[in-house]
Amino acid sequence: MYIASYLSSLMQMSRIVKKSPSVCTDLPLNSSDVCNKLRLMKELLKSSYGPTARLKQVHNNIGGAVVTTSTSSVLLQAISSSHPIVSLIKGSILNHVSRFSDCGLFASIFCLSLIEEAGRCDLSKNVIIRVNKHLLSLCTAHLQQEDCGCKVQLDFCSSQSLITLARSVISSKPTCVLSEPESAHISRLAVQAFLLTVPCNIPDKVRLGRTVTIPMEGHSVLESAVFPGLLLDTPENISLGNLCSPLRMVLFSASLAGDLSELGDGRIEVHQGVDTDSQIVDQLLELGKQVLKDEVKLFVCQKVIHPVLQHYLRCNGVIVIERLGISLMEPLIQLTGAQPVATLHTTVPWEAYGEVHNVSVRPFGSKTKLHLHPAGKTTICTMILCHRNETMLSELKLVCQKTEHVLRLTLREPCALLGGGCTETHLAAYVRHQSKNDVSESSPVLGCSQTEYLLAAEAFCRSLESVATSLEHDDGASLIDLTHAHHWTLPSDAAEEHLEDAAALCGCGVVQSCQNKKWSYLNTEYAEFSPEPLLTASPLQPTVLDSFTAKVNALEVAVETANLVLDVRYVIQDVN
């Protein structure tokens, strides 16, 4: 009684307390608190960028698993902030990553750098926004040109460029802890799996296949392998015997456990004295007799199969697989051509059957897998992914999935961009040169003075260069050569007089150092120049590549998000 009275008084008090008015903040980017949050976010993401990045451990305040990563999708989801500006940037980048799987850190660092540089230069935000839009269109138009100096055409007649692209994605995640041979091995497997999912005969409507990844903890990375077809958990008491190829199979999406709850919605009437269990078992056995009559050798169910039906089928030489799970249903349908049967109360139609060429058992350490070999050319394959511990394995699985997505993007745009910061420095040099040349034409169109246009363009170029400098985490210096505008890294212990010896190759590996080459430190003043094109007969091939489609979109997302943040005049927050 006292408790009820106390709760009633609390409810009355809650009605009495007035709702606090919303808080309206004018010019949020003028707030030191907001700027500090954005600066901290930028430093966090910068230190996670590139193959030598510093790892982050993500955990909550109530315990649970600790995640070690440097991946943008994981880091951004872990960042929690009540301020709408931070949430806006985070949501925009995560949306890009969900669509393209790559260049999330590039987009984040570039976006935050644009906002930071805009605060440093004494210009109207409207002017900066208009110039940013103009320079973005300048960059994208340059990148779309066939003779773009930082663009590489991918040759699908050779897998080497695809392997380089895959290796660039994989080696950029240090949490995977891969040696050079291991990184090369996983890169080749990723490309092999990707090519297996591309159909050989192109119909009117192209449908790509699937790669099913099975993680194996405690094994060497070099034991990882790719197999055409599908590998499933080996059922108990399996006996392959003498099976003739091909094998007919049936796939059930409905439960065959015999529970009344699995019969569907509606009213069930049971007559007095009727044994429902025996009737359901009889129905299941009738189903078993039909599939035996139709010469089915592989019986698969997404859910549970009644033990009596299992025993009956196995005694008649049928391989029975239960609890397949919904995630493997679609790959199995594509592999076998089977149509899932959703009920046990009708006969299985003949067109619902699928087939596999053969089945075999493959051992992997202490585990065994049942390998379903495709009856013809297939676009379904299985990747067995091995690593030494759970943390490295979970990160490697995530990276391999992203790599598959990046490789698929090459089917849309069969080209890539130079990696290692070279695209960023090339674009910065190109934009500087173009903005100096067209300042008299562009500034009136954009409604600003020539000085304002050049200051805004310089802020844009410095933001691009800051992304390239973010690749260095060991106190080294970042440079740009004044010929091709590629990015170079100078170790912290290197002598400035012998730059050509300290930096043998640029970041992407295409340009070699030489004695007459001139450099300048990034984010310092140097004379603008037009980057010279590389010789087409150059013997060096890029060692680091970035996804063209993902990076161009990331460039657009970064500029558009930065402009959106710069355009925010008021922030209205409900504090109740």
DABELLIN-V593683 format. One record per backbone hydrogen bond with DSSP energy under -0.5 kcal/mol. CO is the residue of the C=O (numbers start at 0). NH is the residue of the N-H. Records with the same first field share a line. If there is no record, write none. Layout:
BEGIN
CO->NH ; NH
END
This chain:
BEGIN
0->4
1->5
2->6
3->7
4->8
5->9
6->10
7->11
8->12
9->13
10->14
11->15
12->16
21->23
22->24 ; 572
23->25
24->570
26->29
27->30
30->34
31->35
32->36
33->37
34->38
35->39
36->40
37->41
38->42
39->43
40->44
41->45
42->46
44->47
45->48
46->53
49->52
55->57 ; 68
56->58
57->66
59->62
62->59
64->66
65->67
66->57 ; 68
68->55
70->74
71->75
72->76
73->77
74->78
77->79
82->86
83->87
84->88
85->89
86->90
87->91
88->92
89->93
90->94
91->95
92->96
93->97
94->98
95->98 ; 99
96->100
102->106
103->107
104->108
105->109
106->110
107->111
108->112
109->113
110->114
111->115
112->116
113->117
114->118
115->119
116->120
120->122
123->127
124->128
125->129
126->130
127->131
128->132
129->133
130->134
131->135
132->136
133->137
134->138
135->139
136->140
137->141
138->142
139->143
140->144
141->144
144->147
147->150
149->417
151->415
153->155
154->157
158->162
159->163
160->164
161->165
162->166
163->167 ; 544
164->168
165->169
166->170
167->171
169->172
171->173
172->175
173->176
178->182
179->183
180->184
181->185
182->186
183->187
184->188
185->189
186->190
187->191
188->192
189->193
190->194
191->195
192->196
193->196
194->197
196->198 ; 208
199->201
200->202
203->205
209->211 ; 380
210->212
211->382
212->214
213->384
215->218 ; 386
219->222
220->223
224->383
226->381
229->231 ; 371
231->369
234->237
240->242
245->247
246->355
247->296 ; 297
248->353
249->299
250->340
251->301
255->305
258->261
259->262
260->263
266->268
267->269
268->270
270->273
273->275
274->278
275->279
276->280
277->281
278->282
279->283
280->284
281->285
282->286
283->287
284->288
285->289
286->290
287->291
288->292
289->293
290->295
291->294
294->247
296->318
297->249 ; 299
298->320
299->251
300->323
301->324
302->322
303->255
305->309
306->310
307->311
308->312
309->313
310->314
311->315
312->315 ; 317
313->316
317->319
318->298
320->300
324->327
325->328 ; 329
327->331
328->332
329->333
330->334
331->335
332->336
335->354
337->339
339->341
340->252 ; 253
348->351
349->352
351->338
353->248
355->245 ; 246
357->372
359->361 ; 370
361->368
363->366
366->363
367->233
368->361 ; 370
369->231 ; 371
370->359 ; 372
371->229
372->356 ; 357
378->209
379->228
380->211
381->226 ; 383
382->213 ; 384
383->224 ; 385
384->215
386->217 ; 218
388->392
389->393
390->394
391->395
392->396
393->397
394->398
395->399
396->400
397->401
398->402
399->403
400->404
401->405
402->406
403->407
404->408
405->409
406->409
407->410
408->411 ; 412
412->414
413->153
414->547
415->151
416->545
417->422
418->421
420->424
421->425
422->426
423->427
424->428
425->429
426->430
427->431
428->432
429->433
430->434
431->435
432->436
433->437
437->441
438->442
440->444
441->445
442->446 ; 447
443->446
448->452
449->453
450->454
451->455
452->456
453->457
454->458
455->459
456->460
457->461
458->462
459->463
460->464
461->465
462->466
463->466 ; 467
464->468
465->469
467->470
468->471
470->472
476->489
477->521
478->487
479->519
480->484
482->531
485->480
486->506
487->478
488->490
489->476
490->493
494->497
495->498
497->500 ; 501
498->502
501->503
503->512
505->508
507->542 ; 543
510->505
513->516
517->481
519->479
520->523
528->530
534->537
543->418
545->416
546->550
547->551
548->552
549->553
550->554
551->555
552->556
553->557
554->558
555->559
556->560
557->561
558->562
559->563
560->564
561->565
562->566
564->567
568->26
570->24 ; 572
572->22 ; 574
END
